[in-house]
Amino acid sequence: MTTIEGDIAPPRPVSALRAWLTEFGRPPRLMGLDVARALAVLGMMAAHLLTTPELSPLDPSTWGALVHGRSAILFAVLAGISIALMTGRTRFPDVSELPAIRLGLVTRGAAIFAIGLVLELLGTPIAVILTFYGALYIVAAGFVRWRVTHLLVAAGALAVAGPPLLALLQALTFHANGPGAGLVLFGTYPLTVWLSLLFAGMAIGRTRLDRVGDRLRLLVVGVVLAAVGYGIGALGVVGATGADADSTVSGTAASSESVSESVSESVTGSEALLGVDPEEIDFTGAVCDDYGDAYISCYPIEDGTAETEPELETSGWGSYLVELAEQDPLGSALHALVAVEPHSGGTAEIIGSGGFAVAVIALCLLASGPLRWLLLPFAALGSMPLSAYSAHVLSYALIAGPGVFLDSLDVWAWSAAVLLVAASLWSIVRGRGPLETLLARFTAVVSRPPR
């Protein structure tokens, strides 16, 4: 625009709000990923604050249970995508760039891990995911140059073989759970299994997510994986139900016969010894041994002398093998293949809920164009997931106090609304989230090459 004199007119001042409305989330940033991160954070908040009925796909009133387990899995897949985007997107980093990239990832991961530790010290019953999330960044530093095919093969191998191998290892070690094993192997977020989700996310991040065709293919893959995983889980539930029913019926019958026989023997002995009606004697809290010679010895259960079964006189490897048989390692490994329950870490859960997460990401990417105005607050929240998640845990601790469980739809609704509004305002005024800003500055300082 020019004036009458022909000079260029000074640009009109553009308000921060107008700039945010027109520019926020535009390429090269993928707004759909921010929306997916927001759904992951809000979903984890719901899992922490709501008690939901068991999920039934045909009953919409139970669909709230989708937040359990799947929100954390969505967060893990998005972590892999973020790492791929930070390390070149479709361009693999050069060898000369690797030291700085790896140092940056390790630094970022260590800082996130430290924030997670601080949140754990607040004493909430929340299984804080940030310590695990930070560990993922540290581990990922060694795989930033892996090709998509290598990442997918590793993800598939870990998803299929990881859960049964971990279950077998648990049985062989009698559920050993030291600090290191709890973090890496047997905790709420077993790293060796959840690496499959990280690798899958890194492979997705290496594709052209800005293309509609790639987004549609991603949606199809997610739906297929979800169908396969949940299908395997459903078959496993049906098989387990049938087996439990058979064992329950036979076990009940055997138990009834044993109890009947025991009562009969006890009554006979009691009559011979005391000459009174056994029904007049109170045996509550006692264990009685009938020695078959009209003598019965009774003693309280709590005195620690009761032994309902003779102990096997075994030691060393003999004792180990006896206890190992009770662990049923093969049955545990087979169950881990078909386990689909939230946070079970089973193969069926990883494939099914991993596919669900992929489908959600694809839908968010596809919807971010036509529904941009509606999704802006969610994109703002998803652009600062570290700050939002930390604010949620802190508010939980302030509202409930240490160690107290909250179960309130109102608290979740108000928390979600406040976070969406606060994140939008912060994004308009300041841009990057507060903890994200500190994390970026810390990473830049630590990973800066020496002069």
C-alpha positions as CSV (number, residue, x, y, z in Angstrom):
1,M,0.0,0.0,0.0
2,T,1.3,3.5,-0.9
3,T,0.4,7.0,0.0
4,I,-0.5,9.7,-2.5
5,E,3.1,10.9,-2.4
6,G,4.2,7.4,-3.5
7,D,6.0,6.4,-0.3
8,I,5.4,3.0,1.3
9,A,3.0,3.3,4.1
10,P,4.2,2.1,7.5
11,P,2.8,-1.3,8.4
12,R,-0.2,-1.4,10.6
13,P,0.4,-2.8,14.1
14,V,-0.9,-6.3,14.4
15,S,-2.1,-7.3,17.8
16,A,-0.7,-10.4,19.5
17,L,-4.2,-12.0,19.4
18,R,-4.6,-11.4,15.7
19,A,-1.1,-12.8,14.9
20,W,-1.8,-15.8,17.0
21,L,-5.2,-16.5,15.3
22,T,-3.7,-16.2,11.9
23,E,-0.2,-17.7,12.3
24,F,-0.2,-20.2,15.3
25,G,0.1,-23.8,14.2
26,R,0.9,-23.0,10.6
27,P,3.5,-25.0,8.7
28,P,6.1,-26.0,9.1
29,R,4.6,-26.8,12.6
30,L,2.2,-29.7,12.5
31,M,-0.8,-28.4,14.5
32,G,-2.4,-31.9,14.5
33,L,0.4,-33.2,16.6
34,D,-0.2,-30.4,19.2
35,V,-3.9,-31.4,19.3
36,A,-2.9,-35.0,19.8
37,R,-0.6,-34.0,22.7
38,A,-3.4,-32.1,24.3
39,L,-5.7,-35.1,24.1
40,A,-3.0,-37.2,25.7
41,V,-2.6,-34.8,28.6
42,L,-6.3,-34.4,29.1
43,G,-6.8,-38.1,28.9
44,M,-4.1,-38.8,31.5
45,M,-5.8,-36.2,33.7
46,A,-9.1,-38.1,33.3
47,A,-7.4,-41.4,34.2
48,H,-6.1,-39.8,37.4
49,L,-9.3,-38.1,38.4
50,L,-12.1,-40.4,37.2
51,T,-13.3,-43.9,38.0
52,T,-14.9,-45.4,34.9
53,P,-16.8,-48.6,34.3
54,E,-15.2,-51.4,32.4
55,L,-15.0,-50.6,28.7
56,S,-17.7,-52.2,26.5
57,P,-17.4,-51.1,22.8
58,L,-21.1,-51.4,22.2
59,D,-22.0,-49.3,25.3
60,P,-21.3,-45.6,24.8
61,S,-21.7,-44.9,28.5
62,T,-18.4,-46.9,29.1
63,W,-16.3,-45.1,26.5
64,G,-14.8,-42.9,29.1
65,A,-12.6,-45.9,30.0
66,L,-10.7,-45.3,26.8
67,V,-8.5,-42.8,28.7
68,H,-7.0,-45.5,30.9
69,G,-3.7,-46.8,29.5
70,R,-4.3,-45.4,26.0
71,S,-3.5,-41.8,27.0
72,A,0.0,-42.8,28.2
73,I,0.6,-44.9,25.1
74,L,-0.4,-41.9,22.9
75,F,2.0,-39.8,24.9
76,A,4.8,-42.3,24.3
77,V,4.2,-42.5,20.5
78,L,4.2,-38.7,20.3
79,A,7.5,-38.7,22.1
80,G,9.0,-40.7,19.3
81,I,7.5,-38.4,16.7
82,S,8.9,-35.4,18.5
83,I,12.4,-36.9,18.6
84,A,12.2,-37.6,14.8
85,L,11.1,-34.0,14.1
86,M,13.9,-32.6,16.3
87,T,16.5,-34.6,14.5
88,G,15.8,-33.8,10.9
89,R,12.3,-35.0,10.1
90,T,12.7,-36.8,6.8
91,R,16.4,-35.8,6.6
92,F,18.7,-38.1,8.6
93,P,21.3,-36.2,10.6
94,D,24.9,-36.2,9.3
95,V,27.5,-38.0,11.3
96,S,29.1,-34.7,12.1
97,E,25.8,-33.5,13.7
98,L,25.4,-36.6,15.9
99,P,27.4,-35.5,19.0
100,A,25.4,-32.3,19.4
101,I,22.1,-34.0,18.7
102,R,22.8,-36.8,21.1
103,L,24.0,-34.5,23.8
104,G,20.9,-32.4,23.4
105,L,18.6,-35.4,23.7
106,V,20.4,-36.7,26.8
107,T,20.3,-33.3,28.4
108,R,16.6,-32.8,27.6
109,G,15.8,-36.3,28.9
110,A,17.8,-35.8,32.1
111,A,16.0,-32.5,32.7
112,I,12.5,-34.1,32.1
113,F,13.5,-36.9,34.4
114,A,14.5,-34.5,37.2
115,I,11.1,-32.6,36.8
116,G,9.4,-36.0,37.1
117,L,11.3,-36.8,40.3
118,V,10.2,-33.4,41.8
119,L,6.6,-34.2,40.9
120,E,6.8,-37.6,42.5
121,L,8.0,-36.0,45.8
122,L,4.6,-34.2,46.0
123,G,3.2,-37.5,47.3
124,T,0.2,-37.9,44.9
125,P,-1.0,-41.4,44.0
126,I,-0.3,-40.5,40.3
127,A,2.2,-42.8,38.5
128,V,4.1,-39.8,37.1
129,I,5.1,-40.5,33.5
130,L,7.8,-37.8,33.2
131,T,10.6,-39.9,34.7
132,F,9.9,-42.6,32.1
133,Y,9.4,-40.0,29.4
134,G,12.9,-38.5,30.2
135,A,14.4,-41.9,30.1
136,L,13.0,-42.4,26.6
137,Y,14.8,-39.3,25.3
138,I,18.1,-40.6,26.8
139,V,17.7,-44.0,25.2
140,A,16.6,-42.6,21.9
141,A,19.9,-40.8,21.5
142,G,21.5,-44.0,20.2
143,F,18.9,-44.6,17.5
144,V,18.5,-41.2,15.7
145,R,20.1,-42.5,12.5
146,W,18.1,-45.7,12.2
147,R,16.1,-46.1,9.0
148,V,12.3,-46.3,9.1
149,T,12.4,-50.1,8.2
150,H,14.9,-50.7,11.1
151,L,12.7,-48.8,13.5
152,L,9.6,-50.7,12.5
153,V,11.3,-54.1,12.7
154,A,12.6,-53.2,16.2
155,A,9.1,-51.9,17.2
156,G,7.4,-55.1,16.0
157,A,10.0,-57.4,17.6
158,L,9.8,-55.7,21.0
159,A,5.9,-55.5,20.9
160,V,5.6,-59.3,20.2
161,A,8.5,-60.7,22.1
162,G,9.0,-58.2,24.9
163,P,6.0,-58.9,27.1
164,P,6.3,-62.7,27.2
165,L,10.0,-62.5,27.8
166,L,9.5,-60.1,30.7
167,A,6.8,-62.3,32.2
168,L,9.2,-65.3,31.9
169,L,12.0,-63.3,33.5
170,Q,9.7,-62.3,36.3
171,A,8.8,-65.9,37.0
172,L,12.4,-67.1,36.9
173,T,13.5,-64.3,39.3
174,F,10.4,-64.6,41.6
175,H,9.3,-61.1,40.7
176,A,12.6,-59.4,41.7
177,N,12.0,-55.7,41.6
178,G,14.9,-53.6,42.6
179,P,15.1,-49.8,41.7
180,G,16.7,-50.4,38.4
181,A,14.6,-53.4,37.4
182,G,11.5,-51.5,38.5
183,L,12.3,-48.6,36.2
184,V,13.6,-50.5,33.2
185,L,11.8,-53.8,33.3
186,F,8.9,-54.4,35.7
187,G,7.5,-50.9,36.6
188,T,4.3,-49.2,35.4
189,Y,6.1,-48.2,32.2
190,P,8.6,-51.0,31.4
191,L,11.2,-49.4,29.2
192,T,12.1,-52.4,27.2
193,V,8.5,-52.9,26.1
194,W,7.6,-49.2,25.6
195,L,10.6,-48.8,23.4
196,S,8.4,-50.4,20.7
197,L,6.1,-47.4,21.0
198,L,9.0,-44.9,20.8
199,F,10.5,-46.7,17.7
200,A,7.0,-46.7,16.1
201,G,6.7,-42.9,16.8
202,M,10.2,-42.2,15.4
203,A,9.3,-44.1,12.2
204,I,6.1,-42.1,11.9
205,G,8.0,-38.9,12.4
206,R,10.3,-39.8,9.5
207,T,7.3,-39.9,7.0
208,R,5.7,-36.9,5.2
209,L,3.1,-36.1,7.8
210,D,2.3,-32.9,5.9
211,R,0.8,-34.9,3.1
212,V,-2.9,-35.9,3.2
213,G,-2.1,-39.2,1.5
214,D,0.4,-40.2,4.3
215,R,-2.1,-39.1,6.9
216,L,-4.8,-41.4,5.4
217,R,-2.4,-44.3,5.2
218,L,-1.4,-43.7,8.8
219,L,-5.1,-43.8,9.8
220,V,-5.6,-47.1,8.0
221,V,-2.6,-48.7,9.6
222,G,-3.8,-47.5,13.1
223,V,-7.2,-49.0,12.6
224,V,-5.8,-52.3,11.4
225,L,-3.4,-52.5,14.3
226,A,-6.1,-51.7,16.8
227,A,-8.4,-54.3,15.4
228,V,-5.6,-57.0,15.5
229,G,-4.5,-56.2,19.0
230,Y,-7.9,-55.9,20.5
231,G,-9.0,-59.0,18.6
232,I,-6.2,-61.0,20.1
233,G,-7.1,-59.6,23.5
234,A,-10.7,-60.6,23.1
235,L,-9.8,-64.1,22.1
236,G,-7.5,-64.4,25.1
237,V,-10.3,-63.2,27.5
238,V,-12.7,-65.7,26.1
239,G,-10.2,-68.5,26.5
240,A,-9.3,-67.5,30.0
241,T,-12.9,-67.3,31.0
242,G,-13.6,-70.8,29.8
243,A,-10.5,-72.2,31.6
244,D,-11.4,-70.3,34.8
245,A,-15.0,-71.7,34.7
246,D,-13.8,-75.3,34.3
247,S,-11.2,-74.9,37.1
248,T,-13.7,-73.2,39.3
249,V,-16.3,-76.0,38.9
250,S,-13.8,-78.8,39.5
251,G,-12.1,-76.9,42.2
252,T,-15.3,-76.2,44.0
253,A,-16.4,-79.8,43.8
254,A,-13.1,-81.1,45.2
255,S,-13.1,-78.5,47.9
256,S,-16.6,-79.4,49.0
257,E,-15.7,-83.1,49.2
258,S,-12.6,-82.3,51.2
259,V,-14.5,-80.0,53.6
260,S,-17.2,-82.5,54.0
261,E,-14.8,-85.3,54.8
262,S,-12.9,-83.1,57.3
263,V,-16.0,-82.1,59.1
264,S,-17.2,-85.6,59.3
265,E,-13.9,-86.7,60.9
266,S,-13.9,-83.8,63.3
267,V,-17.4,-84.4,64.4
268,T,-16.6,-88.1,65.2
269,G,-13.6,-87.2,67.2
270,S,-15.3,-84.4,69.1
271,E,-18.1,-86.7,70.1
272,A,-15.7,-89.4,71.3
273,L,-13.6,-87.0,73.3
274,L,-16.1,-84.5,74.8
275,G,-19.4,-86.4,74.7
276,V,-21.2,-83.2,73.6
277,D,-22.8,-82.0,70.4
278,P,-20.1,-80.5,68.2
279,E,-22.4,-77.7,67.1
280,E,-22.2,-76.3,70.6
281,I,-18.5,-75.8,70.3
282,D,-17.2,-72.5,68.7
283,F,-14.3,-73.3,66.4
284,T,-14.1,-69.7,65.1
285,G,-10.5,-68.6,64.5
286,A,-9.1,-72.1,65.2
287,V,-7.5,-74.9,63.2
288,C,-8.2,-78.4,64.4
289,D,-6.2,-81.6,63.6
290,D,-7.9,-84.9,63.9
291,Y,-5.3,-87.6,64.6
292,G,-7.8,-90.5,64.2
293,D,-7.6,-91.7,67.8
294,A,-10.5,-89.8,69.2
295,Y,-8.2,-86.9,69.9
296,I,-8.4,-83.5,68.3
297,S,-5.9,-80.7,68.7
298,C,-7.2,-77.1,68.1
299,Y,-5.1,-73.9,68.1
300,P,-5.7,-70.3,66.9
301,I,-4.8,-69.5,63.4
302,E,-3.0,-66.3,64.4
303,D,-0.5,-68.0,66.7
304,G,1.6,-68.9,63.7
305,T,1.8,-72.6,64.4
306,A,-0.9,-73.7,61.9
307,E,0.3,-75.8,59.0
308,T,-2.4,-77.0,56.7
309,E,0.0,-78.8,54.4
310,P,3.3,-80.5,55.2
311,E,6.3,-78.6,53.9
312,L,8.5,-80.3,51.3
313,E,12.0,-80.9,52.7
314,T,13.9,-79.4,49.8
315,S,16.7,-76.9,49.7
316,G,18.9,-75.2,47.1
317,W,17.9,-75.9,43.5
318,G,15.3,-78.4,44.6
319,S,13.4,-75.7,46.5
320,Y,13.9,-73.3,43.6
321,L,12.4,-75.7,41.1
322,V,9.4,-76.4,43.4
323,E,8.7,-72.7,43.8
324,L,9.3,-72.0,40.1
325,A,6.6,-74.6,39.2
326,E,4.2,-72.6,41.4
327,Q,5.0,-69.4,39.4
328,D,3.9,-71.1,36.2
329,P,6.4,-69.3,33.9
330,L,4.9,-70.7,30.7
331,G,1.4,-69.7,31.6
332,S,2.6,-66.2,32.5
333,A,4.4,-65.8,29.2
334,L,1.3,-67.0,27.3
335,H,-0.9,-64.6,29.2
336,A,1.5,-61.7,28.5
337,L,0.9,-62.3,24.8
338,V,-2.9,-61.8,25.0
339,A,-3.1,-59.3,27.9
340,V,-5.0,-56.3,26.7
341,E,-6.0,-54.6,30.0
342,P,-4.7,-51.0,30.5
343,H,-1.1,-50.9,31.8
344,S,-0.8,-54.7,31.5
345,G,2.1,-54.3,29.2
346,G,0.9,-57.2,27.1
347,T,1.5,-57.7,23.4
348,A,-2.2,-57.3,22.7
349,E,-2.3,-54.0,24.6
350,I,0.8,-52.6,22.9
351,I,-0.5,-53.5,19.4
352,G,-4.1,-52.6,20.0
353,S,-3.6,-49.4,22.0
354,G,-0.6,-48.5,19.9
355,G,-2.8,-48.7,16.8
356,F,-5.5,-46.7,18.6
357,A,-2.9,-44.0,19.3
358,V,-1.7,-44.0,15.7
359,A,-5.3,-43.6,14.5
360,V,-5.9,-40.7,16.9
361,I,-2.8,-38.9,15.7
362,A,-3.9,-39.4,12.0
363,L,-7.3,-38.0,12.8
364,C,-5.9,-35.0,14.6
365,L,-3.6,-34.3,11.6
366,L,-6.5,-34.6,9.2
367,A,-8.9,-32.5,11.3
368,S,-6.3,-29.7,12.0
369,G,-7.0,-28.1,8.6
370,P,-10.8,-27.8,8.4
371,L,-11.3,-27.5,12.1
372,R,-8.4,-25.2,12.8
373,W,-10.3,-22.5,14.6
374,L,-12.1,-24.9,16.9
375,L,-8.9,-26.8,17.7
376,L,-6.7,-23.7,18.5
377,P,-7.1,-24.0,22.3
378,F,-6.2,-27.7,22.2
379,A,-3.2,-26.9,20.0
380,A,-2.0,-24.3,22.5
381,L,-2.3,-26.8,25.3
382,G,-0.5,-29.4,23.3
383,S,2.4,-27.0,22.4
384,M,3.3,-27.0,26.1
385,P,2.6,-30.5,27.4
386,L,5.4,-30.5,30.0
387,S,4.0,-27.4,31.6
388,A,0.4,-28.6,31.4
389,Y,1.1,-32.0,32.9
390,S,3.2,-30.5,35.7
391,A,0.5,-28.0,36.5
392,H,-2.0,-30.9,36.7
393,V,0.1,-32.9,39.1
394,L,0.8,-29.8,41.3
395,S,-2.9,-28.8,41.4
396,Y,-3.8,-32.4,42.3
397,A,-1.4,-32.3,45.2
398,L,-2.8,-28.9,46.4
399,I,-6.4,-30.0,46.1
400,A,-6.2,-33.5,47.6
401,G,-3.1,-33.5,49.7
402,P,-0.4,-36.1,49.8
403,G,-1.5,-39.7,49.2
404,V,-5.2,-38.9,48.8
405,F,-7.1,-40.3,45.8
406,L,-9.4,-37.9,43.9
407,D,-12.5,-39.1,42.0
408,S,-14.3,-36.1,40.7
409,L,-15.7,-35.3,37.2
410,D,-16.0,-31.6,38.3
411,V,-12.4,-31.4,39.3
412,W,-11.4,-32.8,35.9
413,A,-13.7,-30.5,33.9
414,W,-12.6,-27.4,35.8
415,S,-8.9,-28.4,35.5
416,A,-9.2,-29.0,31.8
417,A,-11.0,-25.7,31.2
418,V,-8.5,-23.7,33.2
419,L,-5.6,-25.4,31.4
420,L,-7.1,-24.8,28.0
421,V,-7.7,-21.1,28.7
422,A,-4.4,-20.5,30.5
423,A,-2.4,-22.3,27.7
424,S,-4.2,-20.2,25.1
425,L,-3.5,-16.9,26.9
426,W,0.2,-17.9,27.5
427,S,0.6,-18.9,23.9
428,I,-0.8,-15.6,22.7
429,V,1.3,-13.4,25.0
430,R,4.5,-15.5,25.5
431,G,4.5,-18.2,22.8
432,R,6.4,-21.3,24.1
433,G,5.3,-22.7,27.5
434,P,7.2,-21.8,30.7
435,L,8.8,-25.1,31.4
436,E,9.4,-25.7,27.7
437,T,11.3,-22.3,27.5
438,L,13.5,-23.2,30.5
439,L,14.1,-26.7,29.1
440,A,15.2,-25.2,25.7
441,R,17.5,-22.7,27.3
442,F,19.0,-25.4,29.6
443,T,19.6,-27.8,26.7
444,A,21.2,-25.0,24.6
445,V,23.6,-24.0,27.4
446,V,24.6,-27.6,28.2
447,S,25.0,-28.8,24.7
448,R,26.8,-25.7,23.4
449,P,30.1,-26.7,21.9
450,P,33.2,-25.4,23.8
451,R,34.9,-22.3,22.3
